[in-house]
Amino acid sequence: MQADANEGKLAEVAGRISAMDVLYVLFTSGSTGIPKGVTIGQRSVMDYTEWVTETFRVDEHDVIGNQAPFYFDNSVLDIYQMVCTGATLHIIPRKLFAFPLRLLEYVRDHGINMVFWVPSVLCTIANFEVLEACDVSCLRKVLFAGEVMQNKQLNVWRKALPEALFANLYGPTEITVDCTYYMVDREFADSEPLPIGVSCRNSTVLVLDENDRLVTGQEQGELCVRGTSLAYGYYNNPGKTAEAFVQNPLNPDYPEIIYRTGDLVHYNEWGELMYDGRKDFQVKHMGHRIELGEIETAASSLDGIDSCCCLFDGTKDRLILCYTGDFEEKELRKSLLDLLPDYMAPRLCHQLGSMPLNQNGKIDRVKLKAMFCPA
C-alpha cells in the first residue's frame, strides 16, 4: 500500500534528531571475556554506510544475502545498504548454513550477487567441495569479516568465481563494523596470511608500540583507531570505557579519543596492514613470544585440515591445537614441524567432529578453552 509522504510529520521528526544521537547498542560476542554493550551513534553508521556504498558500488540492482544475526554488527552493512540504496535483502534461513549445498542453491535460486559473511561459513563451503556442484556465478561481491580468513579456502572460492570481487574487512564492534579493508588483488599461497589492508574513510589507523609511539617499518604494534567511526563507549560501564577509549598519546594537548583494539599488527612491504593476533592471544612459551594465529595459519595450510584453533594452557605451559578434518593426530605435529620451529609446534592435537561456534558463527574459543584448558 502506497501513500503520499506527510512532509509536515517528516520535518517534525527530523527536527528532533541529531546525527550525534545514539542509534543502537550492540553487545560483543564475549569471545575474549564478558559481553559489553557497545553504544554507536547515528553519524558513525551514516559514514560507514556511505563508505560501503561508494567502495563496493552498491545500488538498487544488488541482491544481498544476509548471514549475520541482527545482534551481530556485520548485519549493519546488510540492513543499511538496503535502506540507503534500495538493494534487495534476503534474510537467509539460519538452518541453511548447516547445509552448504542447500545454502548455495538458495543463493543461486534467489540471484544473490553480494554477501558479507563470516569466514567460518565460507570455509565450510570450500571444505565440503560444493562450489563445483552448484553454479553461483551470480555472486559478484564476496565480503568477509569477523575472524581470520585462511587463504587455502579463499583460493577455492577465487578459483570457482574468478570474476568476483573478494574483500577482507576488519574491525571490532567498537568502531562501527569495520575500520580497514583489503581488496584481494593478487595471488596468495595457501600458507600465506591475508592482509587486512588500509584504513576505511573516516577511520584513521594508528599502530603504536609499547611506548605509545608510532611504529616504523615492519615493527609490530597495537592497532588503535580514531575518527567518526568510534563508539561512545560501553553502556553503563564507565570503567571499561576508560580502559579502551583513551586520550590520543600522539596529541596530548588536544582532546581526542582513540580506541585501543588490543590487536597486534604490522605493515608488510606493500604498506598493507597484517593482522598478527590479539594481545591476549600472544603467549610466552619456552622463552619465546608466540602468536597463536601463526600456528593456526600454518596448520590451516595443510591438506586435510578444514578448520583449527590453537590454545595455550598456561597452567601446564603447553600449546594445544584443536582441529577438524582427516589428518591423523599423531602425524599432525610431525607435519607442523616442517612449517614451524620446534617451540611453536603444539604438544597436543585434538581432532574434533565439528568446531564449536558462537552465536555469531565464529569459532568459540571460550568453549574450547573450557574443554581443553581447565583452570
C-alpha positions in Angstrom: 0.0 0.0 0.0 1.4 3.4 -1.0 0.5 6.8 0.5 1.7 10.3 0.0 4.5 11.4 2.2 3.4 13.6 5.1 6.1 16.3 4.8 5.0 18.1 7.9 5.4 15.0 10.1 8.7 14.1 8.5 10.0 17.6 9.2 8.8 17.4 12.8 10.6 14.1 13.4 13.7 15.3 11.6 13.9 18.3 13.8 14.2 16.1 16.9 17.0 14.0 15.5 20.7 14.8 15.7 23.5 12.9 13.9 25.1 12.6 17.3 22.2 10.6 18.8 22.7 7.0 19.8 21.4 4.7 17.2 21.9 1.3 18.8 23.7 -0.7 21.5 25.2 -4.0 20.4 26.7 -6.5 22.8 30.1 -8.0 21.9 30.2 -11.8 21.4 32.1 -12.3 24.6 34.8 -14.3 22.8 37.5 -12.6 25.0 35.5 -12.1 28.2 32.2 -10.9 29.4 30.0 -9.2 26.7 29.9 -5.4 26.8 27.2 -3.1 25.4 28.8 -1.0 22.6 27.0 2.3 22.1 27.0 3.5 18.5 25.9 6.9 17.2 23.9 7.7 14.1 26.7 9.7 12.4 29.0 6.6 12.7 26.6 4.4 10.8 25.8 7.0 8.2 29.5 7.5 7.5 30.1 3.7 7.3 27.1 3.2 5.1 28.2 5.8 2.6 31.7 4.4 2.5 30.4 0.9 1.8 28.0 2.1 -0.9 30.8 4.0 -2.7 33.6 1.5 -2.2 31.7 -1.6 -3.3 29.4 0.3 -5.8 26.2 -0.9 -4.2 22.9 0.2 -5.9 19.3 -0.8 -6.2 20.2 -3.7 -8.6 22.2 -5.6 -5.9 20.7 -8.6 -4.1 22.3 -9.1 -0.7 22.3 -12.4 1.2 22.3 -11.9 4.9 24.1 -14.3 7.2 24.8 -12.2 10.3 22.1 -12.2 13.0 20.8 -8.7 13.8 22.6 -8.7 17.2 25.9 -9.1 15.3 27.4 -5.9 13.9 28.1 -7.4 10.4 24.3 -7.1 9.9 24.7 -3.3 9.9 26.2 -3.4 6.4 23.3 -5.6 5.1 20.5 -3.6 6.7 21.7 -0.1 5.9 22.8 -0.9 2.3 19.2 -2.0 1.7 17.8 1.2 3.3 20.3 3.5 1.7 20.4 2.1 -1.9 17.2 0.2 -2.3 19.1 -3.1 -2.8 17.1 -6.3 -2.1 18.0 -8.1 1.2 17.3 -11.8 1.7 17.4 -12.9 5.3 18.6 -16.4 4.6 17.1 -19.0 6.9 19.6 -19.9 9.7 19.2 -23.7 9.2 20.6 -23.5 5.7 24.0 -22.5 7.0 24.4 -26.1 8.3 23.9 -27.5 4.8 26.4 -25.9 2.4 24.9 -27.3 -0.9 21.4 -26.1 0.1 22.8 -22.7 1.1 24.4 -22.3 -2.3 21.2 -23.4 -4.0 19.4 -20.7 -2.1 22.0 -18.1 -3.4 21.6 -19.4 -6.9 17.8 -19.6 -6.9 17.4 -16.0 -5.5 20.0 -14.4 -7.7 22.1 -13.2 -4.7 25.1 -11.2 -6.0 26.6 -9.9 -2.8 27.3 -11.4 0.6 29.1 -10.3 3.8 29.7 -13.5 5.7 32.0 -14.7 8.5 35.0 -16.8 7.2 33.7 -19.9 9.0 30.8 -20.1 6.6 32.9 -19.6 3.5 35.5 -22.1 4.8 32.8 -24.7 5.4 31.5 -24.4 1.9 35.0 -24.7 0.5 35.8 -27.7 2.7 32.7 -29.5 1.5 33.7 -29.1 -2.1 30.2 -28.0 -3.2 31.2 -24.9 -5.3 31.6 -27.2 -8.3 28.2 -28.8 -7.7 26.2 -25.6 -7.7 26.5 -22.7 -10.1 26.7 -19.5 -8.1 28.2 -17.3 -10.8 25.5 -14.7 -9.8 27.8 -13.9 -6.9 29.8 -10.8 -7.8 30.9 -9.4 -4.4 32.1 -11.6 -1.6 32.9 -9.7 1.5 34.0 -11.3 4.8 35.0 -10.2 8.3 34.8 -11.3 12.0 37.7 -13.7 12.1 40.8 -14.6 10.1 40.2 -15.9 6.6 42.6 -18.6 5.6 43.9 -18.4 2.0 43.6 -22.2 1.4 39.8 -21.9 1.5 39.7 -18.4 -0.1 41.7 -19.8 -3.1 38.9 -22.4 -3.6 36.4 -19.6 -3.8 38.6 -17.5 -6.1 39.0 -20.4 -8.5 35.3 -21.0 -8.6 34.4 -17.3 -9.0 37.3 -15.8 -11.0 35.3 -12.7 -11.9 34.0 -11.9 -8.4 35.3 -9.2 -6.1 36.7 -10.5 -2.8 37.3 -8.2 0.1 38.7 -8.8 3.6 37.2 -6.4 6.1 38.4 -5.9 9.6 37.2 -4.1 12.7 35.8 -4.6 16.2 32.3 -3.6 17.2 33.6 -0.6 18.9 34.5 1.2 15.6 31.2 0.6 13.8 31.7 -2.7 12.0 35.0 -2.1 10.0 38.0 0.2 10.1 40.3 -1.4 7.5 39.7 -3.3 4.3 41.7 -5.2 1.6 40.5 -5.8 -1.9 42.1 -9.2 -2.8 44.1 -8.2 -5.9 46.9 -10.7 -6.1 47.6 -14.4 -5.8 48.4 -16.0 -2.4 49.8 -19.3 -1.4 47.7 -21.5 0.9 50.1 -20.9 3.7 50.3 -17.1 3.4 48.3 -14.8 5.6 45.8 -12.3 4.1 46.3 -8.6 4.7 43.6 -6.6 6.4 44.7 -3.7 4.2 44.3 0.0 4.7 42.0 2.4 6.6 38.4 2.9 5.7 37.3 6.5 5.2 36.7 8.4 8.4 38.8 5.9 10.4 42.5 6.6 10.9 44.6 3.7 12.0 47.5 4.3 14.4 49.9 1.4 15.1 51.6 2.1 18.5 54.5 0.4 20.1 54.8 -0.4 23.8 55.9 3.2 24.4 52.9 4.6 22.6 55.0 5.8 19.7 54.1 5.2 16.0 55.9 2.0 14.7 58.5 2.3 12.0 59.0 -0.1 9.1 57.5 -3.6 9.7 57.7 -3.4 13.5 54.7 -4.9 15.4 52.4 -2.7 17.4 48.9 -2.4 18.7 46.2 -1.2 16.3 44.4 1.9 17.5 41.7 3.9 15.7 40.5 7.4 15.7 37.7 9.1 13.7 33.9 9.4 13.5 33.6 5.6 13.5 34.3 5.3 17.2 31.6 4.2 19.6 30.6 6.4 22.5 31.8 3.7 24.9 30.3 0.8 26.8 26.7 1.1 28.0 26.6 1.8 31.7 30.2 0.7 32.1 32.5 3.8 32.6 35.3 1.7 34.0 35.7 -0.5 30.9 35.1 2.6 28.6 38.0 4.4 30.2 40.3 1.4 29.7 39.7 1.1 25.9 38.7 4.7 24.8 41.7 6.8 25.8 43.3 10.2 25.0 45.5 10.1 21.9 49.0 9.9 23.2 50.4 11.4 20.0 48.3 14.6 20.6 48.3 15.1 24.4 47.4 18.8 24.2 44.2 18.4 22.2 41.2 16.4 23.5 41.0 13.4 21.1 39.8 9.9 21.9 41.3 6.8 20.3 40.2 3.2 20.7 42.7 0.6 21.6 41.7 -2.6 19.8 44.0 -5.0 21.7 45.0 -6.4 18.3 48.6 -6.7 17.1 49.5 -5.8 13.6 52.4 -4.8 11.3 52.9 -3.3 7.9 54.1 -5.5 5.1 56.4 -4.4 2.2 53.4 -3.0 0.3 52.3 -0.8 3.2 49.3 -3.0 4.0 48.3 -3.9 7.5 48.8 -7.5 8.5 46.9 -9.0 11.4 49.2 -10.8 13.9 46.6 -11.7 16.6 45.3 -10.4 19.8 47.5 -9.2 22.6 45.8 -11.8 24.8 46.5 -14.4 22.1 50.2 -13.7 22.4 51.8 -16.1 24.8 55.2 -16.7 26.4 56.3 -20.3 25.9 59.7 -21.9 26.3 61.2 -18.4 26.5 59.7 -17.2 23.2 56.8 -14.9 22.4 54.4 -16.8 20.2 51.4 -15.6 18.2 48.7 -18.3 18.3 47.5 -17.1 14.9 50.7 -18.0 13.2 50.3 -21.6 14.3 46.7 -21.6 13.1 47.8 -20.2 9.7 50.4 -23.0 9.3 48.0 -25.7 10.3 45.3 -24.5 8.0 47.6 -24.7 5.0 47.9 -28.5 5.4 45.8 -30.7 3.2 43.3 -32.5 5.3 42.8 -29.7 7.8 39.4 -28.0 7.5 39.5 -25.6 10.5 41.6 -25.2 13.6 42.1 -23.2 16.8 45.3 -23.0 18.8 45.1 -22.7 22.6 47.7 -22.1 25.3 47.3 -24.0 28.6 49.2 -21.6 31.0 48.8 -24.0 33.9 50.8 -26.7 32.2 52.7 -24.4 29.8 51.7 -26.2 26.6 50.3 -25.4 23.2 47.1 -27.3 22.1 45.7 -27.4 18.6 42.0 -28.3 18.1 41.1 -29.1 14.5 38.6 -30.7 12.2 39.5 -32.7 9.1 41.0 -36.0 8.1 44.5 -35.5 9.4 45.7 -38.1 12.0 46.6 -36.6 15.3 49.9 -38.3 15.6 51.0 -37.2 12.1 49.9 -33.6 12.5 52.6 -32.5 14.9 55.2 -34.0 12.6 53.9 -32.1 9.6 53.8 -28.8 11.6 57.5 -29.3 12.5 58.2 -28.8 8.7 56.5 -25.4 8.9 57.2 -24.1 12.4 60.1 -24.1 14.8 60.0 -26.8 17.5 58.9 -24.4 20.3 55.9 -23.4 18.2 54.7 -26.9 17.4 51.6 -27.8 19.6 52.3 -30.6 22.1 48.8 -31.9 21.9 46.5 -32.1 18.8 42.8 -32.9 19.3 40.7 -33.9 16.3 37.0 -32.8 16.7 34.0 -33.9 14.8 32.9 -30.3 14.4 34.3 -26.9 15.6 32.1 -25.2 18.2 30.8 -21.9 17.0 29.3 -19.0 19.0 26.0 -17.3 18.1 27.8 -15.0 15.5 29.2 -18.0 13.6 32.8 -17.6 14.8 34.9 -20.2 16.5 34.0 -20.4 20.2 37.4 -20.1 21.8 35.9 -19.7 25.3 34.2 -23.1 25.0 37.4 -24.8 23.6 39.4 -23.3 26.4 37.0 -24.7 29.0 37.2 -28.1 27.3 40.9 -28.5 27.0 42.5 -26.0 29.3 40.5 -26.3 32.6 41.7 -23.9 35.3 
